[in-house]
Amino acid sequence: MLEHLRDAAPGGIDVYFDNVGADHLDAALVVLNDHGRVAMSGAIANYNATELPPGPTNIGLAIKKRLTLRGFIVTDHQDRMPAMIAEVGGWLGEGKISHNETVVDGLENAPRAFIDLLRGANTGKMLVRL
């Protein structure tokens, strides 16, 4: 994990969006530049844990690098949704941004799709088409 991140960002990272936690966050903490920022919106790696998972093994880097770790939930910004839809919708329509989806057909395949989502077998959003 760490080597892949170092290869992808040889100059380090200034901003990291974390919705996985666990080893992904550990790797990001190593590669973050001084004064880097982390937006924390989830920890899917731990959602099915049956025991309390350990915290980041290298959280001391947050101090050494003077990082900012901030949690947020999308509903904190619900009032901004109409403006975001207008702006991002325009970008999508103009082809300025794109998105990936993994689509599974049939409600009967929803349980497998959910398991695959938790295993990371999807690219982008995991959708079940009815």
C-alpha positions in Angstrom: 0.0 0.0 0.0 2.6 2.5 1.1 4.9 1.9 -2.0 1.9 2.4 -4.4 1.1 5.7 -2.7 4.7 6.8 -2.8 4.8 5.9 -6.5 1.6 7.8 -7.3 2.7 10.9 -5.3 6.5 11.1 -5.4 6.3 14.7 -4.2 4.1 13.8 -1.3 0.5 14.7 -0.6 -0.9 18.0 0.7 -4.6 16.9 1.0 -5.9 13.4 1.5 -9.6 12.4 1.5 -10.0 9.3 3.8 -13.1 7.1 3.8 -11.3 3.8 4.4 -9.0 4.3 7.4 -6.8 1.4 8.6 -3.7 0.8 6.4 -4.8 3.4 3.9 -4.7 6.1 6.5 -1.4 4.7 7.9 0.1 5.0 4.4 -1.3 8.5 3.9 0.2 9.7 7.2 3.6 8.7 6.0 3.3 10.3 2.6 1.6 13.6 3.7 3.8 16.7 3.5 4.3 18.9 6.5 1.1 20.9 7.2 -0.9 18.4 5.1 -4.7 18.1 5.6 -6.9 15.1 5.9 -10.6 15.1 5.4 -12.0 12.1 7.2 -15.5 11.0 6.2 -15.5 7.3 7.0 -13.6 4.2 8.0 -15.1 1.4 5.8 -12.1 -0.9 6.6 -13.5 -1.2 10.2 -17.2 -1.2 9.6 -17.6 -4.9 10.0 -15.0 -5.3 12.8 -16.1 -7.6 15.6 -13.6 -6.2 18.0 -12.4 -2.6 18.5 -9.8 -2.1 15.8 -6.4 -0.5 16.6 -5.9 3.1 15.8 -3.4 4.4 13.3 -0.1 2.9 14.1 1.8 6.1 13.3 -0.5 8.8 14.6 2.5 10.6 16.0 3.2 11.8 12.4 0.2 14.1 12.8 2.2 16.0 15.4 5.6 15.8 13.8 4.2 17.0 10.4 1.8 19.4 12.0 -1.1 17.8 10.1 -4.8 18.8 10.3 -7.2 15.8 10.6 -10.8 16.9 10.4 -13.9 14.7 10.4 -17.0 15.6 8.5 -20.3 14.2 7.4 -21.9 15.3 4.2 -25.1 16.4 5.9 -23.1 19.1 7.7 -23.3 20.9 4.4 -26.8 20.0 3.2 -27.6 23.7 2.6 -24.9 23.8 -0.2 -26.4 20.8 -2.1 -28.3 22.9 -4.7 -25.3 24.9 -5.6 -23.1 21.8 -5.8 -25.5 20.0 -8.0 -25.7 22.9 -10.4 -21.9 23.4 -10.5 -20.8 19.7 -10.6 -23.7 18.8 -12.9 -22.4 21.4 -15.4 -18.9 19.9 -15.2 -20.3 16.4 -15.9 -22.3 17.7 -18.8 -19.3 19.5 -20.3 -17.0 16.4 -19.8 -14.7 18.3 -17.4 -15.1 15.5 -14.9 -16.1 11.9 -15.1 -17.0 9.1 -12.8 -16.7 5.4 -12.6 -19.4 2.9 -11.6 -19.6 -0.8 -11.1 -23.1 -2.0 -12.0 -24.6 -5.3 -10.9 -27.9 -6.4 -12.5 -30.8 -7.7 -10.4 -32.0 -7.3 -6.9 -31.1 -11.0 -6.3 -27.4 -10.0 -6.7 -27.6 -7.1 -4.2 -26.1 -9.2 -1.3 -23.1 -10.2 -3.5 -22.7 -6.6 -4.6 -22.6 -5.4 -1.0 -20.0 -8.0 -0.1 -17.9 -7.0 -3.1 -18.2 -3.4 -2.1 -16.8 -4.1 1.3 -14.0 -6.2 -0.3 -13.1 -3.4 -2.6 -14.0 -5.3 -5.7 -15.8 -2.3 -7.3 -14.5 0.7 -9.2 -16.3 3.9 -8.3 -19.9 3.6 -7.0 -21.3 0.2 -6.6 -24.8 0.2 -8.0 -27.5 -2.5 -8.3 -29.7 -2.0 -11.3 -33.3 -3.2 -10.8 
